[in-house]
Amino acid sequence: MANCHWRHKNVTDEELARHPVPSVLVGIITPAKKFARRELLRAVYRVTAHPNVTVRFVVGLPENEDDAIRVALEQKAYGDMIQLDMKENMDDGKTFRYFEYLSKHEPYDYVMKADDDAFVHSHNLVRALRPLPRQRLYYGLLCGPPTVLQWMSGMGYVMSWDSVLWLVNFNPPDKTGIEDIKISNWLGQGPQREHTVSEQCLYYQQPNSPVPGRTHGYIDETIVVHGMKNDVDWKEALRFFFGALPKGGKKGPSLPDRSWSDHAGVVTGMY
């Protein structure tokens, strides 16, 4: 990984110890109907999550009575869902409503919005956030050409708590549109992008992804891997990072080496 340089690569444990461990809430944006995906993610984060990281599933209204019953039972069993009183959507205000919901509840140092096909390595996330500012932070992987106000990739980005409160108070009238770009533009209308921090190596598409964009082999310091579409993708990732899965089962693509792929480069679009 000779071409990969991340911001906290040379930060020592002694330096980190000067900063308190932050509290982080990770909100996974997912449709109410994706029951199997939530079960998988619960199993993953139950055994891998950092003790200072809280994981919640952010869902809209179920589409039918059967789903409504299952969601109610699921919430009663696990209590880890944020249920928004709105129709399921991707680009009609769901992310804003998530932040709005949080603003009325217990504060965290940082809040993350994540996709349900992304794996968040929460221990690495906490380590990366620990020495960063606790106010006016906008953190993730910047996307878009330099000629525009760049935005953080929707796979998973972080805002400090004060930015959540600022955004909700700002309350833009038009919340329709590509939400990750919208959030970025709204924050840019105030001081909340003062500390904009982008990781260029530690957020990437999973190594076997057919989607063009930034991808490379798994590395130990990973914060977010995106494009985890099936059980094989999750199996390979978890085996790499935690080495706890039994061998065998369904055969998937071979585990990539730890290097940039030929098409890794400057990110110019969303993913």
Secondary structure, DSSP 8 states (H G I E B T S, - for coil): -TT---TTTT--HHHHTTS----EEEEEE--TT-HHHHHHHHHHHHHH--TTEEEEEEEEE-SSHHHHHHHHHHHHHH--EEEEEEE--SSBSHHHHHHHHHHTS---SEEEEEETTEEE-HHHHHHHHTTS-SSSEEEE-EES-TTS--EE-TTEEEEEHHHHHHHHHH--S--BS-HHHHHHHHHTTTTTTTEEEE-SSSEEE-TT--S-SSBB---TT--EEE---SHHHHHHHHHHHH--S-S-SS--S----SSB-TT-----S--
